[in-house]
């Protein structure tokens, strides 16, 4: 998280967030080509992917704080709890839905999850697509949204000044 915090301050939170998404998308896509012989290489990539998930968890909440400031500046109301609750609910629903859809898609194959089970190439291919390519596709959409995010550091400073001015009035 400290590295993502530093990058967020240096480049902007939304750009740092896009960076985490780009890195995870690339790592996910590369995973498509690993075989059982690439175990340690997979472990190294998985560690990097895990480090990115610190940024994926932290940076959206930091961005959410900026979004909350927009409403506070415009209405004078502090509704951080509602925003955080909605973000938490959305994260849980998306995780549950993504897991459900992936498992459901895999259930249409003859994939056998038992240890050392023999699986057909087609079944393993579907598993690889669900693990490697499907998330990367969703990350690409999120990258586009993140890079178009309008709340820059300059806009955030202006919002903070408006909020402080309103509180002092």
C-alpha angles and dihedrals in degrees: 000000000000090000092051090046090053092047090048091054092045100045104014128271096265093049091049089048090051087050091056090048093049092049093048092045091053093046091047092051092048089053087067089074101046119111132194087271090062095064098129093042088052089051091053092049090046090054090053090047090051091052088054091054088065087064092043090056099039107037098055089055090049088051090047089058088059091050090051089053089057091060093042090052093046101041105017089232122125106216100158092134093060092049094047092046090051092048091049092048092048092050092050094046093048092049092049093045094047092049092047093049094047093049090044091052091048090051089067089067131065092246112153114206095193115120112270092004118155112242130185119249091246092054092049089047091056090049090051092049091049092048101038114020105032094058091045090055091053091046090056090058091048091049091056091050093046094050091051093050107130102205103096125174089263093053090046091053090052091050091050090051091051092049093048091047092051091048092051093048 
